[in-house]
């Protein structure tokens, strides 16, 4: 569990899924993953990172139009909702921290995963596809259901992630990877 901030200290310490700890203030807004002393890389996501980090603009717009959120604080589908889906699916492999009281970090919510940033990207795409499959299964249009299912048979998540990351021309310093 994260420790409360001690005045004059370095802020909260986050207990990582691997068992190591990381001081929250050692993470910055541009960080998307870090190499841990456990030997693995862990993805970092903050609430300030847009969902377009993982999904194309048109899909984010569609999700915002169709997904009803249960939160008055976050009425529009956004990055916290994406990470909430990941956290629900992998509760032992994602940790989160509410940093709203720490005025020195520049974000409110933080997630660190047991996955590297590329694997997290794949997982998010896989989970959004599952969400879309569930939604389309409730449609009254059999032709639309069949078309969606047919298109999903040829959809390669790994290839999509490769192309999306290349298209966004993301470098080591970019926040959106």
Secondary structure, 3 states (H helix, E strand, C coil): CCCCCCCCCCCCEEECCCCCEEEHHHCCCCCCEEECCCCCEEEEEECCCCHHHCCCHHHHHHHHHHCCCCCCCCCCCCHHHHHHHHHHHCCCCEEEEECCCCCCCCCCEEEEECCCHHHHHHHHHHHHHHHHHHHHHCCCCHHHHHHHHHHHHCCCHHHHHHHHHHHCCCCCCCCCC
